[in-house]
Amino acid sequence: MFDRRGWMSRRAGLAALGLVVGAGALAGAFAQTVRTAPEPGRTYRIGYSQIVDHPALNETRRGFLDALRQAGFVQGQNLVFDYQNAQGDVGNARTIAEKFIADRVDLIAPCTTPNVQAAIRVARGSRIPVVFGCVTNPVDSGIIASLDQPTGANVTGHYGIPPVSQMFDLAAQLSPQARRFGTIYNAAETNSQIVNRRAKAEAERRGLQWVEVQIASSAEVRTAIESLVGRVDAIMTPQDNTVASAYDAVTRVARDNRIPLFSLDITTVERGAIASYSNNQYQTGVDWANDVAIPVLLGRDAGTIAPTAYRAFDLFVNRAAAASVGITLPPELVQRASRVFDR
């Protein structure tokens, strides 16, 4: 039932940001010697940013750093890793990107779509590569033109489309009576818009009702989730930075009202969601570094590296969360899960 393969999907027209340029025009600017290990005596500088601080993004960053260390890029020795948090402000994301350019970093690694978009705009025309991560679909987001071709510019990255269909399979197995599914998301987050469209289409394909409530800040999460009470049979939350930052409010309302809670963000299961089938956040960071960031640091031209897709997916379940709404997890599902929580 659960497919652990990543998704390499369709081609699209020229990205809305207008970033892709001919590879030949930049060939001279990016011509470098490709190494197999960090250059002795050199200090590498990475500018890493994310839109907010929350567990999923932090796990991705941890995996990214661990992979760098395994490849010989070690903080305090030959690596300066400048981590910046935009505090949920797109304006801050641009300011951060401008700082990285001024600091002449060797690589910009923006995590989350707003930071990626800001970094690419600011870095356009520079020699500094932008190697993005934490993006659902960079074509739909207007970041790049194709998922399976190099950009020919100073941009490449790692992306992943959540397994929405498999998540509905899981919810149907655990809560077969649910016909009305509710969600909340921040419409200002492009990733969340993409996931919501896919989830709505999947729900309708199955003959289910999809009830959505939009929010603009973490302060609105509790009110939004409370507005679903009495209107839905189950809740399915997306990978949404704003929702994740206030997820305790989501779990409290769901448990208090005995509403089954499922999530496309695997880190929320420990926080009270019943189950999630989604990308392994830590391994996503490892793959992001190994696939694209490290090759660029070692001399590869970012414009010649095709973006890569998530390929590590896990099933997490929470027996206590399930029991709180009267659901008993099947033993075979528990056995198959990568992590099982009991609180």
N, C-alpha and C positions, 0 to 999 in steps of 0.2 A: 504493500500500500504506500509506503514512504519511499520516494525516489531521492537518492543522495547525490544525484548529478547536478551540476550547475546548469545554468541556462545560457546558451549562446544564441541570440535571436536575430531578428531581422535587420536589414540595412535601413537607413533612413536618409532623408534629405539633409542638406547642409545644416549644421547645428545653428540654433538661434543666436548663439553668441558670436557666430562668424569667426571661429577660431582656427579652422583648418586651412592651412596654406600649403603650397607646393613644397614637397620635401627638398627639391633641388635648391630652392631659395635659401634654405637654412642649412644645407649640407656643410658649408664651410664653417658656419658658426658652431655646429655641434660636432665637428670632426675631432675625435679624441681617440686615444689608445685605450682599448678594452683590456682591463686587467682581470686576473682571477682572484685577487685578494687586495685589501686596502694598500695604498701606496705607503711604504715605510716613511716615517717622519712627517706625514701630512695629517693635518687636523681637518676633518670633514664637519660641515655645518648643515644641519637639517632644521627647517622651520616647520613645525607641526602645529596645526590648529584644529579645534573642533568647536561647534556652535554652543554647546552647553556641557556641563559635567554630569554624567550619569553612568550607571554601571555598565551598560552595553558598550558605550563608546570607550570607556576606560579599559575594558577587557580587550578591545581591539587594539588600543594603544599599547597595552602590556605585551600582546603578542607581537606587535610590530617591533618593539624594542628588543624583545627576546631574540627574534630572528636576526636583527642587526647585530646583536652581541655574538650570536653563533657564527655569523659571517665575518667577525673580526672588527666590527665597528662598536667600540666600547666607550660609554660615557666616562668622562674623567681621564681618558687616555687619548684616543684619537677621534672622539666624537663630541661635538657640542650639539645637544638636542634641545632646541628652544620650543617648549610647549606653551601654547597660548590658548586661552578660553575666551570665546567671544561673548559669553554671558547672555546668549540668546539674542544678541543684537547684530543685525546684518551690517550695520554701519561699522561696528567693531571688527567684524570679519574683514572688511576692506582695509581698515586701519592696520590690522595685524599683517595682512598681505603686503601692504606698503612697507611695513617695518622689515619684513623678511627680504624684500627687494633691496632696501637701503643697507641692510646688513650683509648683502651679497652672499646669501646662503648658497650651498651647493645644490640643494633640492628643497622644494616646498611640498609638504605632504599634508594637504587639507583633508579633513575628515568631516563629512556631512555636506550636503548639496550647497547650502548658502556659502560656506567657506570655500568650497571648490569653485563656485561661480565667481566669487570675489577674487580669489587667487589668480584665476585664469585671465580675468579682465586686467588685473594689475600687472601680471607678468607678460602680457602680450607684447611682443617685440623685443623682449629681453632674452638673454641666453640661459636664464634660470629655468630648469625643467619643473613642471608641476605634475606630481604623481599622486593622483587622487585616490581616496577610499571612502567607505561609508556612504555609498551612493546606490540607490535602488536601480534606476535605469538612466544612465548618462545621456542616452539619445533622447528619451522623453523629456529629460531635464534641460535639453539644449546645450549640453556640455560638449559633446562630440557628435560626429555625423554617423558613425558606424560602430557597432559592437564587435565586429570581427575583422576590422582593418585598422592598421596604424593611422594616426592622425596626420603624419607628415609635419607636425608642428612640435612645440616643446611640451606636449601633453600626452600622458597615458595614465592608466590607473586600474583599479580593481573594483568590481561592482557585483551586485547580486539582487535578483528579484525574488522576494519571499515566496515560498511554496504554498500559495493560497489554497489551491485545490486539495492538497494533502491535509491542510489544516482543517478544512471543512469535513474531510473524511474522518478526522480524529474527533471533531466535535459531534458528528453524527453517531459515531460509535459510543461516545460517553453520554450524550444527551439526545437520544433519538427523537424525543417528543418535541424538541425545540423547532419551531417554525418561524419565529421572529428573532432575528439577531440584531443587536445594537452595537454601535461603536461610537467612540469620540476621537477626534483628531484635530490637529492644527492645520487648517487649510493653507497657511502661509508656508508650510513645509512641503516642498515639491515631492519629496519621497512619499509623504503621507497621502498626498493627492493621488499619486500613481497606485499605491497599494489599495486605497479606498475604492478607486474605480475597478480594480481587478476583483476585489472582494465583493463589491456590489454585483458585478457581472456574474460571478460564480454563484452567489446566492440566488440570483434570479434564474440562472440556468437550472438550479436544483428546485425551483419552485418555492423558494424561501423569501421572506420579507427582510429587507435590509434597512434598518433605521439608523440614521447618522446624525450626530450632533457635532457642530464645529466649535472649536475654542480658539482663543487668541493668546492665552497665557496659562501658566500653571495654576494661577489663582482661580481659574474657571473650571478646573478639572472636577472638583467635587460637585458643584452645581450641575454640571453637564451630565455626569454619571447618574446623579439622583434623578435627573429628568427622564431617564430611561426606565426607571422603576414603574412597573405596571404596563409598560408598552412593549417589553421584549421578554423572550423566554430564556435567552442566553446573551452574553456579551463577548465580543471578540475584538481585542484591542490590537492596533498595528504597531509597527516599529516607528514610534513617534517620539521625538526628543522631549516635547512639552508634556505629553502624557506620562512618559517614563519618569520625569522629574517630580511627579506628584502621584506616583502609582499606589502609594499606601492608601490614599483616599479612594481609589478605584476598588481595591480589594476589600476595604471596610464596608463600602456600600453594597458590593456584590454579596458578601457573606451575611451582612445584617438582613438582607432581603432574599437570601437563599437563591441567588441567580448564578447559574454556572458561568464561570469566567475563563475564557480561553485567550491566548495571546500569540501574536506573530513575533514577539520579542522574547527570546528564550530566557533572558536574565530575569524576567518578571515572574517566573514560576517559583523561584525561591522566595519571592515577595508576596505570593498568594494566588497567582493564577493556577488553574487546575492542570493545564498542560500546554505545551508549545512544541511545535516542530518547526525549526528554523535554523538559520546558519549558526555555527559555533563561533561566537564572537572572538574568542582568543585565537582560534585557528585562522579566522578571517584576517586578523592582523599579521599573523605569521606568513600567510600566503601572499598578502599584499606586499610585504617587504621582499619576500623571496622571488615573487613573480616579476615585479616591476621596479621597486625602489632600489634594491641592491644592484641589479644590472645597470641601472642608470648611474648610481654612485661609482660603479666600476668602469664607467666609460661608454656604455651603450647610449645611443641617441634615443631619447624618449619618443621621438616621432617615428621611429622604426619598430616600436614594440606595440603590438595590438593589446588592447585592454583584455584583462582576464576576468573570468566569472567565479563567484563563490562556488566551492565544491565540497565543503565540509558542513554537513547538516546533522543535527542531533534532535532526539526526542527527550524532553524533560517532563516529569510529572510530579505532582504534589498530592500525596495521599490525604493529608490533613485538609487541604483546600477542597478536595473532592468530597470528603466525608462531611464537611461543614454544610454542604448543600444536598446531602443525601445520595451522593454518587459513590459507588464502590468500583475502584479501578480493577479491570480484569487482570489476573495474574500474568497472562502472557504479554500484556502491554507493559506492565511493570518490569518484567524480565527483559523486554526489548529496550527499555529506556536507558539512556546514557547516564542520567542522574535522576534520583528519586528523593524527594523531600518529604519530611514528615512533620512539618510545622508551618 
